[in-house]
């Protein structure tokens, strides 16, 4: 018997799943399911997820991090909400 891989899932599987989650939220205003949050935490992928998507604290929509208003440091805000603030 070859020794079994002790990690719960292979890297490729984890990457596929994290992108599945990212694509499921991107462009929606769904709050994150506990199940998805638990999965990200369990697989140490919270930072990766946060590096790709953020939830605007003003409108509650998920955006790619490149769409985050960059001169706002105290909260995560999309450019649309940021423009309305001015
Ligand atoms: Zn917003």
PDB file of the backbone (N, CA, C, O) and the ligand in Angstrom, with CONECT records:
HET     ZN  A 101       1
ATOM      1  N   UNK A   1       0.837  -1.211   0.000  1.00  0.00           N
ATOM      2  CA  UNK A   1       0.000   0.000   0.000  1.00  0.00           C
ATOM      3  C   UNK A   1       0.867   1.255   0.000  1.00  0.00           C
ATOM      4  O   UNK A   1       1.695   1.421   0.896  1.00  0.00           O
ATOM      5  N   UNK A   2       0.703   2.130  -0.967  1.00  0.00           N
ATOM      6  CA  UNK A   2       1.418   3.415  -0.898  1.00  0.00           C
ATOM      7  C   UNK A   2       0.817   4.261   0.229  1.00  0.00           C
ATOM      8  O   UNK A   2      -0.377   4.175   0.517  1.00  0.00           O
ATOM      9  N   UNK A   3       1.658   5.070   0.854  1.00  0.00           N
ATOM     10  CA  UNK A   3       1.127   5.885   1.945  1.00  0.00           C
ATOM     11  C   UNK A   3       0.137   6.913   1.395  1.00  0.00           C
ATOM     12  O   UNK A   3       0.357   7.507   0.340  1.00  0.00           O
ATOM     13  N   UNK A   4      -0.933   7.105   2.118  1.00  0.00           N
ATOM     14  CA  UNK A   4      -1.966   8.020   1.655  1.00  0.00           C
ATOM     15  C   UNK A   4      -1.547   9.461   1.883  1.00  0.00           C
ATOM     16  O   UNK A   4      -0.883   9.792   2.866  1.00  0.00           O
ATOM     17  N   UNK A   5      -1.946  10.293   0.965  1.00  0.00           N
ATOM     18  CA  UNK A   5      -1.724  11.731   1.115  1.00  0.00           C
ATOM     19  C   UNK A   5      -2.518  12.201   2.338  1.00  0.00           C
ATOM     20  O   UNK A   5      -3.717  11.942   2.436  1.00  0.00           O
ATOM     21  N   UNK A   6      -1.861  12.880   3.254  1.00  0.00           N
ATOM     22  CA  UNK A   6      -2.559  13.280   4.478  1.00  0.00           C
ATOM     23  C   UNK A   6      -3.330  14.590   4.330  1.00  0.00           C
ATOM     24  O   UNK A   6      -4.206  14.882   5.143  1.00  0.00           O
ATOM     25  N   UNK A   7      -3.014  15.387   3.297  1.00  0.00           N
ATOM     26  CA  UNK A   7      -3.763  16.630   3.112  1.00  0.00           C
ATOM     27  C   UNK A   7      -5.168  16.288   2.630  1.00  0.00           C
ATOM     28  O   UNK A   7      -5.356  15.343   1.863  1.00  0.00           O
ATOM     29  N   UNK A   8      -6.147  17.057   3.080  1.00  0.00           N
ATOM     30  CA  UNK A   8      -7.541  16.748   2.733  1.00  0.00           C
ATOM     31  C   UNK A   8      -7.816  16.806   1.230  1.00  0.00           C
ATOM     32  O   UNK A   8      -8.539  15.961   0.702  1.00  0.00           O
ATOM     33  N   UNK A   9      -7.258  17.770   0.554  1.00  0.00           N
ATOM     34  CA  UNK A   9      -7.439  17.836  -0.893  1.00  0.00           C
ATOM     35  C   UNK A   9      -6.132  18.275  -1.531  1.00  0.00           C
ATOM     36  O   UNK A   9      -5.307  18.925  -0.890  1.00  0.00           O
ATOM     37  N   UNK A  10      -5.950  17.922  -2.777  1.00  0.00           N
ATOM     38  CA  UNK A  10      -4.730  18.338  -3.467  1.00  0.00           C
ATOM     39  C   UNK A  10      -4.815  19.830  -3.780  1.00  0.00           C
ATOM     40  O   UNK A  10      -5.900  20.412  -3.769  1.00  0.00           O
ATOM     41  N   UNK A  11      -3.682  20.435  -4.057  1.00  0.00           N
ATOM     42  CA  UNK A  11      -3.652  21.860  -4.369  1.00  0.00           C
ATOM     43  C   UNK A  11      -4.545  22.221  -5.545  1.00  0.00           C
ATOM     44  O   UNK A  11      -5.257  23.225  -5.515  1.00  0.00           O
ATOM     45  N   UNK A  12      -4.497  21.394  -6.576  1.00  0.00           N
ATOM     46  CA  UNK A  12      -5.289  21.693  -7.768  1.00  0.00           C
ATOM     47  C   UNK A  12      -6.772  21.690  -7.434  1.00  0.00           C
ATOM     48  O   UNK A  12      -7.534  22.519  -7.933  1.00  0.00           O
ATOM     49  N   UNK A  13      -7.165  20.770  -6.603  1.00  0.00           N
ATOM     50  CA  UNK A  13      -8.568  20.690  -6.196  1.00  0.00           C
ATOM     51  C   UNK A  13      -8.971  21.907  -5.386  1.00  0.00           C
ATOM     52  O   UNK A  13     -10.047  22.473  -5.574  1.00  0.00           O
ATOM     53  N   UNK A  14      -8.073  22.303  -4.470  1.00  0.00           N
ATOM     54  CA  UNK A  14      -8.348  23.469  -3.633  1.00  0.00           C
ATOM     55  C   UNK A  14      -8.472  24.708  -4.501  1.00  0.00           C
ATOM     56  O   UNK A  14      -9.371  25.522  -4.294  1.00  0.00           O
ATOM     57  N   UNK A  15      -7.577  24.861  -5.473  1.00  0.00           N
ATOM     58  CA  UNK A  15      -7.628  26.032  -6.348  1.00  0.00           C
ATOM     59  C   UNK A  15      -8.909  26.055  -7.176  1.00  0.00           C
ATOM     60  O   UNK A  15      -9.510  27.108  -7.388  1.00  0.00           O
ATOM     61  N   UNK A  16      -9.312  24.880  -7.635  1.00  0.00           N
ATOM     62  CA  UNK A  16     -10.524  24.828  -8.446  1.00  0.00           C
ATOM     63  C   UNK A  16     -11.726  25.244  -7.600  1.00  0.00           C
ATOM     64  O   UNK A  16     -12.602  25.986  -8.045  1.00  0.00           O
ATOM     65  N   UNK A  17     -11.737  24.745  -6.381  1.00  0.00           N
ATOM     66  CA  UNK A  17     -12.868  25.026  -5.490  1.00  0.00           C
ATOM     67  C   UNK A  17     -12.886  26.498  -5.054  1.00  0.00           C
ATOM     68  O   UNK A  17     -13.953  27.107  -4.968  1.00  0.00           O
ATOM     69  N   UNK A  18     -11.718  27.062  -4.782  1.00  0.00           N
ATOM     70  CA  UNK A  18     -11.711  28.454  -4.338  1.00  0.00           C
ATOM     71  C   UNK A  18     -12.205  29.368  -5.463  1.00  0.00           C
ATOM     72  O   UNK A  18     -12.891  30.358  -5.211  1.00  0.00           O
ATOM     73  N   UNK A  19     -11.848  29.026  -6.708  1.00  0.00           N
ATOM     74  CA  UNK A  19     -12.315  29.839  -7.835  1.00  0.00           C
ATOM     75  C   UNK A  19     -13.801  29.646  -8.090  1.00  0.00           C
ATOM     76  O   UNK A  19     -14.491  30.556  -8.548  1.00  0.00           O
ATOM     77  N   UNK A  20     -14.277  28.455  -7.789  1.00  0.00           N
ATOM     78  CA  UNK A  20     -15.712  28.201  -7.890  1.00  0.00           C
ATOM     79  C   UNK A  20     -16.453  29.139  -6.923  1.00  0.00           C
ATOM     80  O   UNK A  20     -17.475  29.731  -7.270  1.00  0.00           O
ATOM     81  N   UNK A  21     -15.915  29.256  -5.715  1.00  0.00           N
ATOM     82  CA  UNK A  21     -16.527  30.131  -4.713  1.00  0.00           C
ATOM     83  C   UNK A  21     -16.418  31.589  -5.158  1.00  0.00           C
ATOM     84  O   UNK A  21     -17.395  32.334  -5.090  1.00  0.00           O
ATOM     85  N   UNK A  22     -15.237  31.996  -5.612  1.00  0.00           N
ATOM     86  CA  UNK A  22     -15.025  33.377  -6.052  1.00  0.00           C
ATOM     87  C   UNK A  22     -16.025  33.730  -7.154  1.00  0.00           C
ATOM     88  O   UNK A  22     -16.665  34.781  -7.109  1.00  0.00           O
ATOM     89  N   UNK A  23     -16.153  32.852  -8.132  1.00  0.00           N
ATOM     90  CA  UNK A  23     -17.029  33.148  -9.264  1.00  0.00           C
ATOM     91  C   UNK A  23     -18.497  33.155  -8.847  1.00  0.00           C
ATOM     92  O   UNK A  23     -19.324  33.836  -9.453  1.00  0.00           O
ATOM     93  N   UNK A  24     -18.803  32.397  -7.814  1.00  0.00           N
ATOM     94  CA  UNK A  24     -20.182  32.345  -7.335  1.00  0.00           C
ATOM     95  C   UNK A  24     -20.589  33.666  -6.664  1.00  0.00           C
ATOM     96  O   UNK A  24     -21.758  34.048  -6.715  1.00  0.00           O
ATOM     97  N   UNK A  25     -19.646  34.352  -6.047  1.00  0.00           N
ATOM     98  CA  UNK A  25     -19.983  35.596  -5.336  1.00  0.00           C
ATOM     99  C   UNK A  25     -19.746  36.846  -6.164  1.00  0.00           C
ATOM    100  O   UNK A  25     -20.448  37.844  -6.005  1.00  0.00           O
ATOM    101  N   UNK A  26     -18.769  36.793  -7.036  1.00  0.00           N
ATOM    102  CA  UNK A  26     -18.415  37.989  -7.794  1.00  0.00           C
ATOM    103  C   UNK A  26     -19.628  38.557  -8.534  1.00  0.00           C
ATOM    104  O   UNK A  26     -20.327  37.827  -9.237  1.00  0.00           O
ATOM    105  N   UNK A  27     -19.878  39.859  -8.375  1.00  0.00           N
ATOM    106  CA  UNK A  27     -20.989  40.501  -9.066  1.00  0.00           C
ATOM    107  C   UNK A  27     -22.339  40.218  -8.440  1.00  0.00           C
ATOM    108  O   UNK A  27     -23.374  40.474  -9.056  1.00  0.00           O
ATOM    109  N   UNK A  28     -22.345  39.693  -7.223  1.00  0.00           N
ATOM    110  CA  UNK A  28     -23.598  39.469  -6.504  1.00  0.00           C
ATOM    111  C   UNK A  28     -23.573  40.253  -5.201  1.00  0.00           C
ATOM    112  O   UNK A  28     -22.544  40.802  -4.808  1.00  0.00           O
ATOM    113  N   UNK A  29     -24.722  40.294  -4.541  1.00  0.00           N
ATOM    114  CA  UNK A  29     -24.747  40.916  -3.220  1.00  0.00           C
ATOM    115  C   UNK A  29     -25.108  39.855  -2.173  1.00  0.00           C
ATOM    116  O   UNK A  29     -25.656  40.180  -1.119  1.00  0.00           O
ATOM    117  N   UNK A  30     -24.802  38.601  -2.466  1.00  0.00           N
ATOM    118  CA  UNK A  30     -25.070  37.525  -1.507  1.00  0.00           C
ATOM    119  C   UNK A  30     -24.102  37.608  -0.343  1.00  0.00           C
ATOM    120  O   UNK A  30     -22.908  37.839  -0.535  1.00  0.00           O
ATOM    121  N   UNK A  31     -24.616  37.419   0.868  1.00  0.00           N
ATOM    122  CA  UNK A  31     -23.680  37.326   1.982  1.00  0.00           C
ATOM    123  C   UNK A  31     -23.088  35.920   1.962  1.00  0.00           C
ATOM    124  O   UNK A  31     -23.718  34.977   1.483  1.00  0.00           O
ATOM    125  N   UNK A  32     -21.885  35.793   2.481  1.00  0.00           N
ATOM    126  CA  UNK A  32     -21.198  34.517   2.344  1.00  0.00           C
ATOM    127  C   UNK A  32     -21.832  33.428   3.214  1.00  0.00           C
ATOM    128  O   UNK A  32     -22.138  33.641   4.387  1.00  0.00           O
ATOM    129  N   UNK A  33     -22.016  32.274   2.611  1.00  0.00           N
ATOM    130  CA  UNK A  33     -22.533  31.126   3.361  1.00  0.00           C
ATOM    131  C   UNK A  33     -21.515  30.682   4.405  1.00  0.00           C
ATOM    132  O   UNK A  33     -20.306  30.750   4.182  1.00  0.00           O
ATOM    133  N   UNK A  34     -22.020  30.231   5.537  1.00  0.00           N
ATOM    134  CA  UNK A  34     -21.133  29.686   6.569  1.00  0.00           C
ATOM    135  C   UNK A  34     -20.303  28.533   6.014  1.00  0.00           C
ATOM    136  O   UNK A  34     -19.132  28.364   6.352  1.00  0.00           O
ATOM    137  N   UNK A  35     -20.936  27.757   5.162  1.00  0.00           N
ATOM    138  CA  UNK A  35     -20.269  26.591   4.576  1.00  0.00           C
ATOM    139  C   UNK A  35     -19.030  27.007   3.775  1.00  0.00           C
ATOM    140  O   UNK A  35     -17.969  26.391   3.876  1.00  0.00           O
ATOM    141  N   UNK A  36     -19.197  28.076   2.971  1.00  0.00           N
ATOM    142  CA  UNK A  36     -18.068  28.547   2.165  1.00  0.00           C
ATOM    143  C   UNK A  36     -16.988  29.164   3.053  1.00  0.00           C
ATOM    144  O   UNK A  36     -15.793  28.940   2.855  1.00  0.00           O
ATOM    145  N   UNK A  37     -17.438  29.945   4.034  1.00  0.00           N
ATOM    146  CA  UNK A  37     -16.497  30.567   4.971  1.00  0.00           C
ATOM    147  C   UNK A  37     -15.685  29.484   5.700  1.00  0.00           C
ATOM    148  O   UNK A  37     -14.465  29.583   5.832  1.00  0.00           O
ATOM    149  N   UNK A  38     -16.395  28.455   6.166  1.00  0.00           N
ATOM    150  CA  UNK A  38     -15.727  27.349   6.868  1.00  0.00           C
ATOM    151  C   UNK A  38     -14.724  26.643   5.960  1.00  0.00           C
ATOM    152  O   UNK A  38     -13.627  26.273   6.379  1.00  0.00           O
ATOM    153  N   UNK A  39     -15.135  26.468   4.702  1.00  0.00           N
ATOM    154  CA  UNK A  39     -14.244  25.786   3.771  1.00  0.00           C
ATOM    155  C   UNK A  39     -12.970  26.614   3.555  1.00  0.00           C
ATOM    156  O   UNK A  39     -11.863  26.076   3.566  1.00  0.00           O
ATOM    157  N   UNK A  40     -13.138  27.928   3.359  1.00  0.00           N
ATOM    158  CA  UNK A  40     -11.977  28.803   3.141  1.00  0.00           C
ATOM    159  C   UNK A  40     -11.060  28.767   4.359  1.00  0.00           C
ATOM    160  O   UNK A  40      -9.838  28.684   4.229  1.00  0.00           O
ATOM    161  N   UNK A  41     -11.668  28.832   5.546  1.00  0.00           N
ATOM    162  CA  UNK A  41     -10.864  28.798   6.771  1.00  0.00           C
ATOM    163  C   UNK A  41     -10.173  27.451   6.921  1.00  0.00           C
ATOM    164  O   UNK A  41      -8.991  27.382   7.258  1.00  0.00           O
ATOM    165  N   UNK A  42     -10.918  26.384   6.669  1.00  0.00           N
ATOM    166  CA  UNK A  42     -10.385  25.031   6.830  1.00  0.00           C
ATOM    167  C   UNK A  42      -9.245  24.730   5.871  1.00  0.00           C
ATOM    168  O   UNK A  42      -8.368  23.920   6.168  1.00  0.00           O
ATOM    169  N   UNK A  43      -9.265  25.389   4.719  1.00  0.00           N
ATOM    170  CA  UNK A  43      -8.224  25.142   3.722  1.00  0.00           C
ATOM    171  C   UNK A  43      -7.212  26.279   3.654  1.00  0.00           C
ATOM    172  O   UNK A  43      -6.371  26.331   2.757  1.00  0.00           O
ATOM    173  N   UNK A  44      -7.310  27.197   4.629  1.00  0.00           N
ATOM    174  CA  UNK A  44      -6.332  28.278   4.712  1.00  0.00           C
ATOM    175  C   UNK A  44      -6.358  29.154   3.463  1.00  0.00           C
ATOM    176  O   UNK A  44      -5.321  29.644   3.017  1.00  0.00           O
ATOM    177  N   UNK A  45      -7.545  29.346   2.906  1.00  0.00           N
ATOM    178  CA  UNK A  45      -7.669  30.100   1.656  1.00  0.00           C
ATOM    179  C   UNK A  45      -8.345  31.463   1.835  1.00  0.00           C
ATOM    180  O   UNK A  45      -8.673  32.126   0.851  1.00  0.00           O
ATOM    181  N   UNK A  46      -8.554  31.881   3.085  1.00  0.00           N
ATOM    182  CA  UNK A  46      -9.207  33.176   3.323  1.00  0.00           C
ATOM    183  C   UNK A  46      -8.404  34.314   2.710  1.00  0.00           C
ATOM    184  O   UNK A  46      -8.970  35.206   2.078  1.00  0.00           O
ATOM    185  N   UNK A  47      -7.097  34.286   2.892  1.00  0.00           N
ATOM    186  CA  UNK A  47      -6.256  35.353   2.357  1.00  0.00           C
ATOM    187  C   UNK A  47      -6.299  35.369   0.838  1.00  0.00           C
ATOM    188  O   UNK A  47      -6.330  36.428   0.213  1.00  0.00           O
ATOM    189  N   UNK A  48      -6.301  34.189   0.263  1.00  0.00           N
ATOM    190  CA  UNK A  48      -6.350  34.100  -1.197  1.00  0.00           C
ATOM    191  C   UNK A  48      -7.657  34.695  -1.706  1.00  0.00           C
ATOM    192  O   UNK A  48      -7.681  35.492  -2.644  1.00  0.00           O
ATOM    193  N   UNK A  49      -8.735  34.287  -1.062  1.00  0.00           N
ATOM    194  CA  UNK A  49     -10.052  34.794  -1.441  1.00  0.00           C
ATOM    195  C   UNK A  49     -10.097  36.318  -1.302  1.00  0.00           C
ATOM    196  O   UNK A  49     -10.545  37.022  -2.207  1.00  0.00           O
ATOM    197  N   UNK A  50      -9.627  36.812  -0.157  1.00  0.00           N
ATOM    198  CA  UNK A  50      -9.634  38.252   0.093  1.00  0.00           C
ATOM    199  C   UNK A  50      -8.745  39.010  -0.894  1.00  0.00           C
ATOM    200  O   UNK A  50      -8.949  40.197  -1.145  1.00  0.00           O
ATOM    201  N   UNK A  51      -7.770  38.315  -1.443  1.00  0.00           N
ATOM    202  CA  UNK A  51      -6.896  38.939  -2.431  1.00  0.00           C
ATOM    203  C   UNK A  51      -7.565  39.076  -3.782  1.00  0.00           C
ATOM    204  O   UNK A  51      -7.117  39.852  -4.626  1.00  0.00           O
ATOM    205  N   UNK A  52      -8.639  38.324  -3.992  1.00  0.00           N
ATOM    206  CA  UNK A  52      -9.327  38.349  -5.284  1.00  0.00           C
ATOM    207  C   UNK A  52     -10.631  39.131  -5.234  1.00  0.00           C
ATOM    208  O   UNK A  52     -10.977  39.837  -6.180  1.00  0.00           O
ATOM    209  N   UNK A  53     -11.346  39.002  -4.135  1.00  0.00           N
ATOM    210  CA  UNK A  53     -12.664  39.620  -4.013  1.00  0.00           C
ATOM    211  C   UNK A  53     -12.786  40.364  -2.696  1.00  0.00           C
ATOM    212  O   UNK A  53     -12.151  40.005  -1.705  1.00  0.00           O
ATOM    213  N   UNK A  54     -13.611  41.406  -2.695  1.00  0.00           N
ATOM    214  CA  UNK A  54     -13.947  42.050  -1.424  1.00  0.00           C
ATOM    215  C   UNK A  54     -15.423  42.401  -1.454  1.00  0.00           C
ATOM    216  O   UNK A  54     -16.016  42.582  -2.517  1.00  0.00           O
ATOM    217  N   UNK A  55     -15.998  42.491  -0.278  1.00  0.00           N
ATOM    218  CA  UNK A  55     -17.403  42.846  -0.163  1.00  0.00           C
ATOM    219  C   UNK A  55     -17.474  44.318   0.224  1.00  0.00           C
ATOM    220  O   UNK A  55     -16.994  44.710   1.288  1.00  0.00           O
ATOM    221  N   UNK A  56     -18.071  45.127  -0.638  1.00  0.00           N
ATOM    222  CA  UNK A  56     -18.167  46.565  -0.355  1.00  0.00           C
ATOM    223  C   UNK A  56     -18.999  46.773   0.901  1.00  0.00           C
ATOM    224  O   UNK A  56     -20.107  46.249   1.010  1.00  0.00           O
ATOM    225  N   UNK A  57     -18.469  47.533   1.842  1.00  0.00           N
ATOM    226  CA  UNK A  57     -19.177  47.743   3.110  1.00  0.00           C
ATOM    227  C   UNK A  57     -20.342  48.710   2.950  1.00  0.00           C
ATOM    228  O   UNK A  57     -21.215  48.778   3.815  1.00  0.00           O
ATOM    229  N   UNK A  58     -20.361  49.453   1.858  1.00  0.00           N
ATOM    230  CA  UNK A  58     -21.454  50.390   1.622  1.00  0.00           C
ATOM    231  C   UNK A  58     -22.638  49.700   0.954  1.00  0.00           C
ATOM    232  O   UNK A  58     -23.764  49.794   1.443  1.00  0.00           O
ATOM    233  N   UNK A  59     -22.400  49.013  -0.149  1.00  0.00           N
ATOM    234  CA  UNK A  59     -23.515  48.457  -0.916  1.00  0.00           C
ATOM    235  C   UNK A  59     -23.647  46.940  -0.746  1.00  0.00           C
ATOM    236  O   UNK A  59     -24.658  46.361  -1.143  1.00  0.00           O
ATOM    237  N   UNK A  60     -22.645  46.301  -0.165  1.00  0.00           N
ATOM    238  CA  UNK A  60     -22.738  44.863   0.083  1.00  0.00           C
ATOM    239  C   UNK A  60     -22.508  43.981  -1.128  1.00  0.00           C
ATOM    240  O   UNK A  60     -22.747  42.775  -1.063  1.00  0.00           O
ATOM    241  N   UNK A  61     -22.048  44.558  -2.238  1.00  0.00           N
ATOM    242  CA  UNK A  61     -21.765  43.760  -3.437  1.00  0.00           C
ATOM    243  C   UNK A  61     -20.313  43.319  -3.425  1.00  0.00           C
ATOM    244  O   UNK A  61     -19.429  43.978  -2.878  1.00  0.00           O
ATOM    245  N   UNK A  62     -20.110  42.160  -4.061  1.00  0.00           N
ATOM    246  CA  UNK A  62     -18.746  41.625  -4.177  1.00  0.00           C
ATOM    247  C   UNK A  62     -18.086  42.158  -5.430  1.00  0.00           C
ATOM    248  O   UNK A  62     -18.677  42.129  -6.510  1.00  0.00           O
ATOM    249  N   UNK A  63     -16.874  42.640  -5.293  1.00  0.00           N
ATOM    250  CA  UNK A  63     -16.107  43.153  -6.427  1.00  0.00           C
ATOM    251  C   UNK A  63     -14.709  42.553  -6.421  1.00  0.00           C
ATOM    252  O   UNK A  63     -14.212  42.075  -5.402  1.00  0.00           O
ATOM    253  N   UNK A  64     -14.089  42.598  -7.605  1.00  0.00           N
ATOM    254  CA  UNK A  64     -12.681  42.231  -7.669  1.00  0.00           C
ATOM    255  C   UNK A  64     -11.893  43.289  -6.912  1.00  0.00           C
ATOM    256  O   UNK A  64     -12.266  44.462  -6.897  1.00  0.00           O
ATOM    257  N   UNK A  65     -10.803  42.867  -6.286  1.00  0.00           N
ATOM    258  CA  UNK A  65     -10.050  43.808  -5.455  1.00  0.00           C
ATOM    259  C   UNK A  65      -9.517  44.984  -6.265  1.00  0.00           C
ATOM    260  O   UNK A  65      -9.273  46.052  -5.703  1.00  0.00           O
ATOM    261  N   UNK A  66      -9.329  44.811  -7.579  1.00  0.00           N
ATOM    262  CA  UNK A  66      -8.833  45.918  -8.403  1.00  0.00           C
ATOM    263  C   UNK A  66      -9.877  47.026  -8.529  1.00  0.00           C
ATOM    264  O   UNK A  66      -9.554  48.141  -8.937  1.00  0.00           O
ATOM    265  N   UNK A  67     -11.128  46.721  -8.179  1.00  0.00           N
ATOM    266  CA  UNK A  67     -12.189  47.734  -8.260  1.00  0.00           C
ATOM    267  C   UNK A  67     -12.407  48.455  -6.934  1.00  0.00           C
ATOM    268  O   UNK A  67     -13.321  49.267  -6.793  1.00  0.00           O
ATOM    269  N   UNK A  68     -11.557  48.144  -5.979  1.00  0.00           N
ATOM    270  CA  UNK A  68     -11.692  48.788  -4.678  1.00  0.00           C
ATOM    271  C   UNK A  68     -11.134  50.209  -4.744  1.00  0.00           C
ATOM    272  O   UNK A  68     -10.045  50.431  -5.274  1.00  0.00           O
ATOM    273  N   UNK A  69     -11.882  51.159  -4.208  1.00  0.00           N
ATOM    274  CA  UNK A  69     -11.408  52.538  -4.177  1.00  0.00           C
ATOM    275  C   UNK A  69     -10.125  52.569  -3.354  1.00  0.00           C
ATOM    276  O   UNK A  69     -10.111  52.134  -2.203  1.00  0.00           O
ATOM    277  N   UNK A  70      -9.052  53.080  -3.942  1.00  0.00           N
ATOM    278  CA  UNK A  70      -7.757  52.849  -3.297  1.00  0.00           C
ATOM    279  C   UNK A  70      -7.332  53.909  -2.287  1.00  0.00           C
ATOM    280  O   UNK A  70      -6.350  53.724  -1.569  1.00  0.00           O
ATOM    281  N   UNK A  71      -8.064  55.016  -2.228  1.00  0.00           N
ATOM    282  CA  UNK A  71      -7.670  55.994  -1.206  1.00  0.00           C
ATOM    283  C   UNK A  71      -8.536  55.880   0.045  1.00  0.00           C
ATOM    284  O   UNK A  71      -8.538  56.770   0.895  1.00  0.00           O
ATOM    285  N   UNK A  72      -9.266  54.784   0.146  1.00  0.00           N
ATOM    286  CA  UNK A  72     -10.062  54.522   1.348  1.00  0.00           C
ATOM    287  C   UNK A  72      -9.347  53.443   2.142  1.00  0.00           C
ATOM    288  O   UNK A  72      -9.193  52.314   1.674  1.00  0.00           O
ATOM    289  N   UNK A  73      -8.912  53.791   3.337  1.00  0.00           N
ATOM    290  CA  UNK A  73      -8.144  52.801   4.092  1.00  0.00           C
ATOM    291  C   UNK A  73      -8.921  52.225   5.264  1.00  0.00           C
ATOM    292  O   UNK A  73      -8.627  51.120   5.719  1.00  0.00           O
ATOM    293  N   UNK A  74      -9.906  52.960   5.753  1.00  0.00           N
ATOM    294  CA  UNK A  74     -10.592  52.491   6.954  1.00  0.00           C
ATOM    295  C   UNK A  74     -11.693  51.482   6.660  1.00  0.00           C
ATOM    296  O   UNK A  74     -12.189  50.830   7.579  1.00  0.00           O
ATOM    297  N   UNK A  75     -12.087  51.341   5.391  1.00  0.00           N
ATOM    298  CA  UNK A  75     -13.099  50.355   5.071  1.00  0.00           C
ATOM    299  C   UNK A  75     -12.948  49.900   3.631  1.00  0.00           C
ATOM    300  O   UNK A  75     -12.243  50.520   2.835  1.00  0.00           O
ATOM    301  N   UNK A  76     -13.626  48.801   3.312  1.00  0.00           N
ATOM    302  CA  UNK A  76     -13.596  48.319   1.940  1.00  0.00           C
ATOM    303  C   UNK A  76     -14.788  48.910   1.204  1.00  0.00           C
ATOM    304  O   UNK A  76     -15.936  48.704   1.598  1.00  0.00           O
ATOM    305  N   UNK A  77     -14.513  49.637   0.147  1.00  0.00           N
ATOM    306  CA  UNK A  77     -15.566  50.330  -0.573  1.00  0.00           C
ATOM    307  C   UNK A  77     -15.304  50.257  -2.069  1.00  0.00           C
ATOM    308  O   UNK A  77     -14.168  50.416  -2.517  1.00  0.00           O
ATOM    309  N   UNK A  78     -16.360  50.014  -2.841  1.00  0.00           N
ATOM    310  CA  UNK A  78     -16.164  49.959  -4.288  1.00  0.00           C
ATOM    311  C   UNK A  78     -16.045  51.380  -4.841  1.00  0.00           C
ATOM    312  O   UNK A  78     -16.382  52.351  -4.164  1.00  0.00           O
ATOM    313  N   UNK A  79     -15.565  51.484  -6.066  1.00  0.00           N
ATOM    314  CA  UNK A  79     -15.366  52.805  -6.651  1.00  0.00           C
ATOM    315  C   UNK A  79     -16.693  53.528  -6.839  1.00  0.00           C
ATOM    316  O   UNK A  79     -16.757  54.750  -6.704  1.00  0.00           O
ATOM    317  N   UNK A  80     -17.737  52.796  -7.145  1.00  0.00           N
ATOM    318  CA  UNK A  80     -19.059  53.398  -7.326  1.00  0.00           C
ATOM    319  C   UNK A  80     -19.528  54.099  -6.071  1.00  0.00           C
ATOM    320  O   UNK A  80     -19.969  55.247  -6.130  1.00  0.00           O
ATOM    321  N   UNK A  81     -19.439  53.421  -4.928  1.00  0.00           N
ATOM    322  CA  UNK A  81     -19.847  54.026  -3.662  1.00  0.00           C
ATOM    323  C   UNK A  81     -18.921  55.167  -3.293  1.00  0.00           C
ATOM    324  O   UNK A  81     -19.365  56.184  -2.761  1.00  0.00           O
ATOM    325  N   UNK A  82     -17.656  55.007  -3.569  1.00  0.00           N
ATOM    326  CA  UNK A  82     -16.687  56.039  -3.255  1.00  0.00           C
ATOM    327  C   UNK A  82     -17.000  57.318  -4.026  1.00  0.00           C
ATOM    328  O   UNK A  82     -16.907  58.415  -3.475  1.00  0.00           O
ATOM    329  N   UNK A  83     -17.370  57.182  -5.297  1.00  0.00           N
ATOM    330  CA  UNK A  83     -17.702  58.354  -6.104  1.00  0.00           C
ATOM    331  C   UNK A  83     -18.944  59.051  -5.559  1.00  0.00           C
ATOM    332  O   UNK A  83     -19.042  60.277  -5.591  1.00  0.00           O
ATOM    333  N   UNK A  84     -19.889  58.260  -5.057  1.00  0.00           N
ATOM    334  CA  UNK A  84     -21.104  58.856  -4.505  1.00  0.00           C
ATOM    335  C   UNK A  84     -20.834  59.626  -3.228  1.00  0.00           C
ATOM    336  O   UNK A  84     -21.533  60.586  -2.907  1.00  0.00           O
ATOM    337  N   UNK A  85     -19.811  59.192  -2.502  1.00  0.00           N
ATOM    338  CA  UNK A  85     -19.455  59.855  -1.249  1.00  0.00           C
ATOM    339  C   UNK A  85     -18.990  61.276  -1.469  1.00  0.00           C
ATOM    340  O   UNK A  85     -19.179  62.139  -0.612  1.00  0.00           O
ATOM    341  N   UNK A  86     -18.380  61.521  -2.617  1.00  0.00           N
ATOM    342  CA  UNK A  86     -17.769  62.835  -2.862  1.00  0.00           C
ATOM    343  C   UNK A  86     -18.779  63.893  -3.262  1.00  0.00           C
ATOM    344  O   UNK A  86     -18.408  65.043  -3.498  1.00  0.00           O
TER     345      UNK A  86
HETATM  346 ZN    ZN A 101     -20.224  49.709  -3.121  1.00  0.00          ZN
END
